[in-house]
Amino acid sequence: MKYWQEKYETMPREELRKLQGERLAWQVKRMYEKVELFRKRMDEAGLTPDDVKSVDDLKKLPFSYKQDLRDYYPYGLFAVPMSDIRRVHASSGTTGKQIVVGYTDNDLEMWADCFARMLIATGNDENAFVQVSYGLGLFTGGFGAHDGAVRIGATAIPISSGNTQRQIQTMIDFGATVLCCTPSYAMYLGETIEEMGVKDQLKLKVGIFGAEPWTEEMRQQIEEKLGLKAYDIYGLSEIMGPGVSYECEYQCGMHVCEDNFIPEIIDPDTGEVLPEGAQGELVFTTITKEGFPLIRYRTRDICSLNYEKCKCGRTHVRMNKPQGRTDDMLIIRGVNVFPSQIEEVLLKVGGGVTPNYQIIVDRVNNSDVFEVEVEMTEQLFSDGVKGIEKFEKIITENLRSTLGIGPKVKLVNPKSIQRSEGKAKRVIDKRKLK
């Protein structure tokens, strides 16, 4: 079975932009008619649907924000009657009221198609066994991967997240060739597989990991531990779920499914659209989604776009791995710090430490206190106090060089930092609790 939407994925840029313009005009018209908030913002900007005729007009349109989803919770931004909604998903709500998104039949078909493209792009076909270890619940991850696997005729193994020993036994017994989960959980699975001594019983070839930031160094460690090729996938519930963009075999950026989503890069402070290749905040517009469409949604992810044709033949723009999020960025003593920078340093140091860490920020006597707890390996733990102190000093110096600010580094016992079966919680900012 050959599944690849070449009609869209290899479409010349001129034709693609024309298609995007037509779909954008259609979407703006229907949202103006059906979504109260969008119509209000268009009216405030002095715009009508007739003002949008091509992709060039996109920059005229107002932005949308995560707070909008909370303000109109749960269904206030839907563009179809609830009788046309076939499924709803929601965020965890850990940083405020949860956000709710809805899908029509066509939306679910489009989502499955996008994830199917990812599977094909990474060398899979109907002979693949896809173990879905993303959560199969209100979180969008699991269902997107499951439906994508079914779309290409592969065998889906919808085990969901958790119960790590059973996960690994299932991989072995069912002959999983593809693993879909968060990168932090993939690392945990790799650690457990090493402890069980069953790596040689695995048939894994491909790993599709997303839903949280991860570094190239972490990719290498996952590949070594699991004996597979690790690929990055990007998505967010507000736009669709996993499959908005994905890596191909060449791993030189993630192809955005541009026949469904239009990406922009803006200056996060001014909102101005930045030129091609510039780094800034990623913004998405959904041009085919029916149930819960969004125009110029500010993702808060920081990255850049590459419009050059890829060696794989796909013409869709590639987004580089996000460098962090504007809302994840910590400002410590006036310095901007991203958790991904810390992870990169730890993985490069290697040897005596693992990629398991937590960043703890507090404020004492009106001054920020910045500590990084890092889990050491069993080998370093057995080396004693002098070896540990030496490694703490090395990590502190490397972090100061990278960040421009020196945290207190504390090496903690092996396996003392709680593992995550979903998204890893890396930051504890106690300043927000005071």
Secondary structure per residue as TSV (DSSP state, phi and psi in degrees):
chain	resnum	aa	ss	phi	psi
A	1	M	-	360.0	124.1
A	2	K	-	-107.2	112.9
A	3	Y	-	-121.2	112.6
A	4	W	-	-160.6	119.9
A	5	Q	-	-77.0	66.9
A	6	E	H	-61.9	-26.2
A	7	K	H	-52.7	-37.7
A	8	Y	H	-103.4	-41.4
A	9	E	H	-68.9	-23.9
A	10	T	T	-114.6	16.3
A	11	M	-	-65.5	132.8
A	12	P	-	-54.8	147.3
A	13	R	H	-57.3	-37.3
A	14	E	H	-63.9	-43.6
A	15	E	H	-67.9	-38.3
A	16	L	H	-63.8	-43.5
A	17	R	H	-63.8	-36.2
A	18	K	H	-64.7	-44.4
A	19	L	H	-61.8	-44.1
A	20	Q	H	-60.4	-42.1
A	21	G	H	-61.7	-42.6
A	22	E	H	-64.4	-44.1
A	23	R	H	-70.2	-35.3
A	24	L	H	-63.4	-46.2
A	25	A	H	-60.3	-41.5
A	26	W	H	-62.0	-44.4
A	27	Q	H	-67.0	-43.5
A	28	V	H	-61.6	-41.9
A	29	K	H	-62.1	-47.6
A	30	R	H	-71.1	-34.9
A	31	M	H	-69.0	-36.1
A	32	Y	H	-60.7	-36.3
A	33	E	H	-79.7	-30.1
A	34	K	H	-115.1	-16.2
A	35	V	-	-117.8	110.2
A	36	E	H	-57.0	-47.4
A	37	L	H	-62.2	-42.5
A	38	F	H	-64.3	-43.9
A	39	R	H	-61.6	-40.9
A	40	K	H	-61.9	-44.4
A	41	R	H	-70.2	-34.4
A	42	M	H	-63.9	-44.5
A	43	D	H	-62.9	-41.8
A	44	E	H	-63.0	-31.8
A	45	A	T	-86.3	-0.8
A	46	G	T	71.0	30.1
A	47	L	-	-111.8	151.3
A	48	T	-	-126.7	163.6
A	49	P	G	-56.3	-28.3
A	50	D	G	-67.1	-15.1
A	51	D	G	-79.4	-7.2
A	52	V	-	-113.1	107.7
A	53	K	-	-121.6	-17.1
A	54	S	S	-152.2	174.5
A	55	V	G	-61.5	-29.0
A	56	D	G	-61.6	-21.9
A	57	D	G	-86.1	-5.0
A	58	L	G	-58.3	-40.3
A	59	K	G	-64.2	-14.7
A	60	K	G	-74.6	-24.1
A	61	L	S	-80.0	152.6
A	62	P	-	-72.8	153.6
A	63	F	-	-77.1	161.2
A	64	S	B	-125.4	156.4
A	65	Y	-	-135.7	160.1
A	66	K	H	-60.0	-35.2
A	67	Q	H	-61.1	-29.3
A	68	D	H	-59.6	-40.0
A	69	L	H	-67.2	-33.8
A	70	R	H	-74.1	-39.3
A	71	D	H	-66.1	-30.8
A	72	Y	T	-108.8	23.4
A	73	Y	T	-60.2	139.0
A	74	P	T	-94.8	-29.0
A	75	Y	T	-117.5	11.5
A	76	G	T	-67.5	-14.9
A	77	L	T	-106.7	5.7
A	78	F	-	-69.9	146.8
A	79	A	S	-107.8	8.6
A	80	V	S	-136.8	161.2
A	81	P	-	-64.3	153.3
A	82	M	G	-62.2	-22.0
A	83	S	G	-66.0	-18.1
A	84	D	G	-96.8	-4.9
A	85	I	-	-87.3	124.0
A	86	R	-	-96.1	-24.2
A	87	R	E	-154.6	145.7
A	88	V	E	-120.7	148.9
A	89	H	E	-130.3	166.2
A	90	A	E	-151.6	156.1
A	91	S	-	-78.1	173.3
A	92	S	-	-72.6	-24.2
A	93	G	-	74.6	21.8
A	94	T	T	-71.3	-21.6
A	95	T	T	-111.5	20.1
A	96	G	S	147.7	-167.7
A	97	K	S	-58.8	136.8
A	98	Q	-	-65.4	153.9
A	99	I	-	-101.7	145.4
A	100	V	E	-119.9	135.3
A	101	V	E	-128.0	152.5
A	102	G	E	-131.2	154.7
A	103	Y	E	-133.3	134.7
A	104	T	-	-85.9	177.0
A	105	D	H	-56.2	-45.3
A	106	N	H	-65.7	-36.1
A	107	D	H	-62.4	-42.3
A	108	L	H	-66.9	-35.8
A	109	E	H	-64.7	-43.4
A	110	M	H	-63.5	-42.6
A	111	W	H	-62.1	-46.6
A	112	A	H	-59.6	-39.9
A	113	D	H	-62.4	-43.3
A	114	C	H	-63.9	-43.8
A	115	F	H	-69.6	-34.1
A	116	A	H	-60.1	-38.5
A	117	R	H	-59.3	-41.5
A	118	M	H	-60.9	-45.7
A	119	L	H	-61.8	-43.4
A	120	I	H	-66.4	-41.3
A	121	A	H	-62.9	-21.7
A	122	T	T	-105.4	19.5
A	123	G	T	89.3	19.0
A	124	N	-	-101.4	159.0
A	125	D	-	-149.4	-160.1
A	126	E	T	-66.9	-11.3
A	127	N	T	-87.6	-2.4
A	128	A	-	-76.8	150.4
A	129	F	E	-116.4	109.2
A	130	V	E	-102.0	108.2
A	131	Q	E	-87.0	113.1
A	132	V	E	-93.8	101.6
A	133	S	-	-107.5	14.5
A	134	Y	S	-75.6	158.1
A	135	G	-	-64.8	134.8
A	136	L	-	-101.5	79.8
A	137	G	S	-155.3	-142.2
A	138	L	S	-67.5	-28.2
A	139	F	S	-62.1	137.6
A	140	T	S	-73.8	-20.4
A	141	G	H	-54.0	-53.8
A	142	G	H	-63.6	-43.0
A	143	F	H	-68.5	-36.0
A	144	G	H	-62.2	-45.6
A	145	A	H	-65.4	-42.1
A	146	H	H	-60.8	-51.3
A	147	D	H	-66.9	-32.8
A	148	G	H	-65.5	-40.6
A	149	A	H	-63.3	-44.4
A	150	V	H	-62.2	-37.8
A	151	R	H	-60.1	-37.3
A	152	I	T	-89.7	2.5
A	153	G	T	85.0	11.8
A	154	A	-	-78.3	170.0
A	155	T	E	-92.7	118.0
A	156	A	E	-90.4	137.3
A	157	I	E	-118.1	90.4
A	158	P	-	-84.8	70.8
A	159	I	-	-81.6	-17.7
A	160	S	-	66.8	-167.3
A	161	S	S	-97.4	165.3
A	162	G	-	93.9	173.2
A	163	N	-	52.1	66.8
A	164	T	H	-59.6	-42.3
A	165	Q	H	-59.7	-42.0
A	166	R	H	-68.5	-36.9
A	167	Q	H	-54.0	-48.8
A	168	I	H	-69.1	-41.3
A	169	Q	H	-63.8	-36.5
A	170	T	H	-65.6	-42.7
A	171	M	H	-53.1	-45.1
A	172	I	H	-70.1	-51.5
A	173	D	H	-67.6	-38.9
A	174	F	H	-90.2	-8.3
A	175	G	T	71.7	40.3
A	176	A	-	-59.0	132.4
A	177	T	-	-108.5	-17.5
A	178	V	E	-128.9	134.7
A	179	L	E	-118.4	128.3
A	180	C	E	-118.7	117.3
A	181	C	E	-167.5	-175.9
A	182	T	-	-76.5	151.7
A	183	P	H	-61.6	-35.7
A	184	S	H	-66.4	-36.2
A	185	Y	H	-71.5	-33.7
A	186	A	H	-60.7	-40.6
A	187	M	H	-62.3	-43.4
A	188	Y	H	-63.6	-42.1
A	189	L	H	-60.1	-42.4
A	190	G	H	-61.3	-42.3
A	191	E	H	-61.9	-43.8
A	192	T	H	-68.8	-37.5
A	193	I	H	-62.4	-40.0
A	194	E	H	-62.1	-44.3
A	195	E	H	-63.3	-37.9
A	196	M	H	-77.8	-18.7
A	197	G	T	67.9	37.5
A	198	V	-	-118.4	14.8
A	199	K	G	-56.5	-37.3
A	200	D	G	-71.2	-7.7
A	201	Q	G	-94.5	-5.7
A	202	L	-	-81.2	151.6
A	203	K	-	-116.0	13.2
A	204	L	-	-60.4	137.2
A	205	K	-	-119.9	-35.1
A	206	V	E	-132.6	138.0
A	207	G	E	-119.9	131.5
A	208	I	E	-116.4	106.8
A	209	F	E	-121.7	133.4
A	210	G	-	-162.0	-164.3
A	211	A	S	82.9	-5.1
A	212	E	S	-157.8	157.0
A	213	P	-	-69.3	146.4
A	214	W	-	-152.2	155.6
A	215	T	-	-100.3	168.7
A	216	E	H	-63.3	-35.9
A	217	E	H	-63.7	-39.2
A	218	M	H	-67.1	-36.3
A	219	R	H	-57.7	-46.4
A	220	Q	H	-62.2	-40.4
A	221	Q	H	-67.2	-40.7
A	222	I	H	-62.6	-44.8
A	223	E	H	-60.2	-40.5
A	224	E	H	-68.2	-43.0
A	225	K	H	-71.5	-35.2
A	226	L	H	-103.3	-10.5
A	227	G	T	66.4	40.4
A	228	L	S	-136.6	178.1
A	229	K	E	-101.2	122.9
A	230	A	E	-97.0	128.0
A	231	Y	E	-119.3	148.2
A	232	D	E	-95.0	141.1
A	233	I	E	-134.0	147.4
A	234	Y	E	-126.6	142.4
A	235	G	E	-173.7	165.5
A	236	L	E	-149.7	145.5
A	237	S	T	-54.6	-40.6
A	238	E	T	-60.5	-32.3
A	239	I	T	-93.1	-41.3
A	240	M	T	-171.7	-55.5
A	241	G	E	138.4	-170.6
A	242	P	E	-61.4	135.0
A	243	G	E	119.9	-1.1
A	244	V	E	-59.7	-38.8
A	245	S	E	-148.2	160.7
A	246	Y	E	-159.3	154.9
A	247	E	E	-83.1	148.7
A	248	C	-	-101.7	-170.4
A	249	E	T	-60.9	-24.3
A	250	Y	T	-86.3	-13.3
A	251	Q	-	50.0	49.1
A	252	C	S	-120.8	48.9
A	253	G	S	112.6	160.6
A	254	M	E	-101.7	121.6
A	255	H	E	-68.2	123.0
A	256	V	E	-82.3	134.6
A	257	C	-	-74.1	80.2
A	258	E	T	-71.0	-13.6
A	259	D	T	-74.9	-12.1
A	260	N	T	-116.5	-25.7
A	261	F	E	-137.1	135.9
A	262	I	E	-106.2	119.7
A	263	P	E	-94.5	149.1
A	264	E	E	-135.4	158.4
A	265	I	E	-119.1	124.1
A	266	I	E	-121.9	160.7
A	267	D	-	-72.5	119.4
A	268	P	T	-63.9	-19.6
A	269	D	T	-89.1	-42.1
A	270	T	T	-99.6	-21.8
A	271	G	-	81.8	0.8
A	272	E	-	-72.8	140.0
A	273	V	B	-70.3	131.2
A	274	L	-	-93.1	156.2
A	275	P	-	-68.1	163.7
A	276	E	T	-55.7	135.8
A	277	G	T	90.7	-14.7
A	278	A	-	-75.5	151.2
A	279	Q	-	-95.2	135.9
A	280	G	E	-172.5	-158.7
A	281	E	E	-85.3	134.7
A	282	L	E	-81.8	132.8
A	283	V	E	-126.3	137.6
A	284	F	E	-124.2	144.8
A	285	T	E	-123.3	128.6
A	286	T	E	-91.3	124.5
A	287	I	S	-113.3	-1.3
A	288	T	S	-125.5	-13.1
A	289	K	-	-71.1	134.1
A	290	E	-	-98.6	-49.0
A	291	G	S	-69.2	-46.6
A	292	F	S	-137.9	74.0
A	293	P	-	-81.0	153.1
A	294	L	-	-136.6	139.8
A	295	I	S	-107.7	126.0
A	296	R	S	50.8	57.6
A	297	Y	E	-80.6	126.4
A	298	R	E	-84.0	109.9
A	299	T	E	-78.7	-23.1
A	300	R	E	75.0	-2.0
A	301	D	E	-79.6	139.1
A	302	I	E	-102.8	119.3
A	303	C	E	-161.6	-170.1
A	304	S	-	-137.9	166.2
A	305	L	E	-118.7	143.5
A	306	N	E	-120.0	116.7
A	307	Y	-	-95.6	3.2
A	308	E	S	-72.8	146.9
A	309	K	-	-64.7	135.6
A	310	C	-	-80.6	156.2
A	311	K	T	-63.5	-20.6
A	312	C	T	-75.8	-12.7
A	313	G	S	102.0	-11.9
A	314	R	-	-75.6	139.3
A	315	T	-	-100.4	-8.1
A	316	H	S	-66.2	141.8
A	317	V	-	-56.5	147.3
A	318	R	E	-109.0	133.5
A	319	M	E	-98.6	136.8
A	320	N	-	-76.0	158.1
A	321	K	-	-55.5	127.1
A	322	P	-	-55.2	136.7
A	323	Q	-	-86.2	-6.6
A	324	G	E	154.0	-175.8
A	325	R	E	-124.3	144.1
A	326	T	T	-62.9	-28.9
A	327	D	T	-91.4	-7.3
A	328	D	T	-94.6	-16.2
A	329	M	-	-64.1	131.5
A	330	L	E	-98.3	136.3
A	331	I	E	-107.1	108.7
A	332	I	E	-119.7	116.1
A	333	R	T	51.5	38.9
A	334	G	T	82.2	3.0
A	335	V	E	-107.3	135.3
A	336	N	E	-79.7	123.8
A	337	V	E	-127.8	127.1
A	338	F	-	-106.3	136.5
A	339	P	H	-54.4	-34.3
A	340	S	H	-62.2	-29.6
A	341	Q	H	-65.8	-39.3
A	342	I	H	-68.7	-42.8
A	343	E	H	-60.8	-41.4
A	344	E	H	-60.4	-42.9
A	345	V	H	-62.9	-45.5
A	346	L	H	-63.4	-39.8
A	347	L	H	-72.2	-29.7
A	348	K	H	-74.2	-34.2
A	349	V	H	-63.8	-46.5
A	350	G	-	56.2	-158.9
A	351	G	T	66.6	-83.5
A	352	G	T	-94.0	-5.9
A	353	V	E	-126.9	161.4
A	354	T	E	-106.5	170.5
A	355	P	E	-77.9	7.8
A	356	N	E	-89.9	119.1
A	357	Y	E	-152.2	164.2
A	358	Q	E	-139.9	141.4
A	359	I	E	-103.5	124.8
A	360	I	E	-119.4	120.0
A	361	V	E	-118.8	134.5
A	362	D	E	-141.1	171.7
A	363	R	E	-127.7	120.7
A	364	V	E	-125.1	124.5
A	365	N	T	53.4	45.0
A	366	N	T	64.3	19.4
A	367	S	E	-126.6	138.8
A	368	D	E	-71.6	134.1
A	369	V	E	-112.4	127.1
A	370	F	E	-124.9	115.5
A	371	E	E	-128.9	140.6
A	372	V	E	-119.6	116.9
A	373	E	E	-93.5	127.3
A	374	V	E	-126.1	133.2
A	375	E	E	-80.4	128.0
A	376	M	E	-89.1	161.9
A	377	T	-	-78.4	164.8
A	378	E	H	-60.1	-37.1
A	379	Q	H	-63.9	-47.4
A	380	L	H	-65.4	-38.9
A	381	F	H	-57.3	-38.9
A	382	S	H	-77.3	-14.0
A	383	D	H	-73.4	-19.8
A	384	G	-	93.6	-176.0
A	385	V	H	-60.3	-44.7
A	386	K	H	-62.6	-42.7
A	387	G	H	-64.9	-38.4
A	388	I	H	-67.1	-45.2
A	389	E	H	-62.0	-37.8
A	390	K	H	-62.6	-44.1
A	391	F	H	-68.0	-38.3
A	392	E	H	-59.8	-40.8
A	393	K	H	-65.4	-42.8
A	394	I	H	-61.6	-46.2
A	395	I	H	-65.2	-41.7
A	396	T	H	-59.6	-44.8
A	397	E	H	-65.9	-40.2
A	398	N	H	-68.2	-38.2
A	399	L	H	-68.2	-39.6
A	400	R	H	-62.7	-40.6
A	401	S	H	-65.3	-39.0
A	402	T	H	-78.9	-43.9
A	403	L	H	-91.7	-24.3
A	404	G	S	82.3	11.1
A	405	I	S	-150.2	139.3
A	406	G	-	-102.8	111.7
A	407	P	-	-82.8	166.7
A	408	K	E	-80.3	126.5
A	409	V	E	-105.2	128.1
A	410	K	E	-125.4	116.2
A	411	L	E	-83.3	128.1
A	412	V	E	-113.4	166.0
A	413	N	-	-60.4	151.1
A	414	P	T	-55.0	137.5
A	415	K	T	62.1	22.9
A	416	S	-	-91.4	-17.2
A	417	I	S	-89.6	128.8
A	418	Q	-	-60.2	132.0
A	419	R	-	-82.4	154.4
A	420	S	-	-116.3	138.3
A	421	E	S	-94.9	-2.3
A	422	G	S	-129.4	-126.6
A	423	K	S	-78.5	131.9
A	424	A	-	-74.3	140.1
A	425	K	-	-97.0	106.2
A	426	R	-	-98.2	-23.7
A	427	V	E	-119.0	130.5
A	428	I	E	-119.7	104.0
A	429	D	E	-103.2	96.0
A	430	K	G	-71.1	-14.8
A	431	R	G	-62.7	-29.9
A	432	K	G	-74.2	-15.3
A	433	L	G	-92.8	-3.7
A	434	K	-	-103.9	360.0
